[in-house]
């Protein structure tokens, strides 16, 4: 007859492992961000500034325009607690840009362009690197737009790993074997490609979301735009 024994320490061990994961996962994520920025040529203090700015910026949305009649009774809005509220004809839908999810990645991309053009020692063929980044942005934008979906009451969703993997492949392919060119090409492809493909090319559909506020860049640091660039640059 088979006998089973219950070890009371097994539950305690599982609990300890869960707690350790909860404690170290944010540190691992921050370490991944730091590694990605380091591969892009940023110093320690610059990396710290960008991380802090990205976290704070993820809570800041700058209104840029409104969509007339965006809130329609045909759609439902899911609030911050997950409750579904019925929408009625009334206020317009405000469109905002998230600082951490859009403006900071855009700033980093523009800085990389300047850095590539002004560093002939590291990038002897800067125009080739910039053209590779442009090709990567167009390719990631097309693929991201093809898989992006407008979900009423929620926003624009994309499969989380498709844009980063596409950006990683662009960094490898369009760098033509140059290890220094791969990270900036991957970062620009992941951030700008996802922004264009998921949000800008779906601009005409933003009114279908039915929410009082649509934030381009979503949840900032953890949004697909920023995460795509970080993952791609880190892996490249």
Residue pairs with C-beta under 8 A, 6 or more apart in sequence:
30 51
32 230
32 231
32 234
33 47
33 51
33 54
33 230
33 234
34 47
34 51
35 234
36 183
36 187
36 229
36 230
36 231
36 233
36 234
37 46
37 47
37 50
37 51
37 233
38 47
39 183
39 233
39 234
39 236
40 108
40 112
40 183
40 184
40 187
40 233
41 112
41 115
42 50
50 104
50 108
53 99
53 100
53 104
54 100
54 104
54 220
54 221
54 226
55 100
55 220
55 221
56 99
56 100
57 98
57 99
57 100
57 101
57 103
57 104
57 220
57 221
58 98
58 99
58 100
58 101
58 219
58 220
58 221
58 222
58 223
59 100
59 220
60 98
60 99
60 100
61 96
61 97
61 98
61 99
61 213
61 215
62 96
62 97
62 98
62 99
62 103
63 94
63 95
63 96
64 95
64 96
64 97
65 94
65 95
66 92
66 93
66 94
66 95
67 92
67 93
67 95
67 206
67 207
67 214
68 92
69 89
69 92
69 207
70 92
70 93
70 206
70 207
70 209
70 210
70 214
71 77
71 87
71 88
71 89
71 90
71 91
71 92
71 93
71 210
71 211
71 212
72 87
72 89
72 207
72 210
73 86
73 87
73 88
73 89
74 210
75 87
75 152
75 153
75 208
75 209
75 210
76 84
76 85
76 86
76 87
76 152
76 153
76 210
77 84
77 85
77 87
77 153
77 210
77 211
77 212
78 84
78 85
78 153
78 154
79 85
84 153
87 210
91 212
93 206
93 207
93 209
93 210
93 211
93 212
93 213
93 214
94 212
94 213
94 214
95 206
95 213
95 214
95 216
96 213
96 214
96 215
96 216
97 103
97 215
97 216
97 217
98 215
98 216
98 217
98 218
98 219
98 220
98 223
99 217
99 220
100 217
100 220
100 221
100 223
100 226
101 215
101 216
101 217
101 218
101 219
101 220
101 221
101 223
101 225
101 226
102 195
102 216
102 217
102 225
103 217
104 226
105 187
105 191
105 192
105 195
105 225
105 226
105 229
106 191
106 192
106 195
108 187
108 191
108 229
109 187
109 188
109 191
109 192
112 133
112 184
112 187
112 188
113 130
113 133
115 184
116 123
116 126
116 129
116 130
116 184
117 123
117 126
117 130
119 126
120 126
122 180
123 129
123 180
123 181
128 176
129 175
129 178
129 181
129 184
129 185
132 170
132 174
132 175
132 176
132 181
132 185
133 174
133 184
133 185
133 188
133 189
135 170
135 174
136 167
136 170
136 171
136 174
136 185
136 186
136 188
136 189
136 193
137 188
137 189
137 192
137 193
137 196
138 193
139 166
139 170
139 189
139 193
140 163
140 166
140 167
140 170
140 189
140 190
140 192
140 193
140 194
140 197
140 228
141 192
141 193
141 194
141 196
141 197
141 201
142 197
143 162
143 163
143 166
143 197
144 158
144 162
144 163
144 166
144 193
144 194
144 196
144 197
144 198
145 196
145 197
145 198
145 201
145 202
146 197
147 158
147 159
147 162
148 156
148 157
148 158
148 197
148 198
148 201
148 202
149 156
149 157
149 158
150 156
150 202
150 205
150 206
150 208
150 209
151 157
151 209
152 208
152 209
152 210
153 209
153 210
153 211
154 209
154 211
155 209
155 211
155 214
155 215
155 218
156 198
156 199
156 202
156 205
156 209
158 194
158 198
158 224
160 224
160 227
163 190
163 193
163 194
163 197
163 198
163 224
163 228
164 190
164 227
164 228
164 231
164 232
164 235
165 232
166 189
166 190
166 193
167 186
167 187
167 189
167 190
167 193
167 194
167 228
167 229
167 231
167 232
168 186
168 190
168 231
168 232
168 235
168 236
170 185
170 186
170 189
170 193
170 232
171 181
171 182
171 183
171 185
171 186
171 187
171 189
171 232
171 233
171 236
172 182
172 186
172 236
174 181
174 185
175 181
175 182
175 185
175 236
182 236
183 233
183 236
184 233
185 236
186 229
186 232
186 233
186 235
186 236
187 229
187 230
187 232
187 233
188 229
189 229
189 232
190 225
190 228
190 229
190 230
190 231
190 232
190 233
191 225
191 226
191 228
191 229
193 228
194 224
194 225
194 228
194 229
195 216
195 217
195 225
198 224
198 225
199 216
199 217
199 225
200 216
206 214
217 223
217 225
217 226
218 224
218 225
220 226
221 227
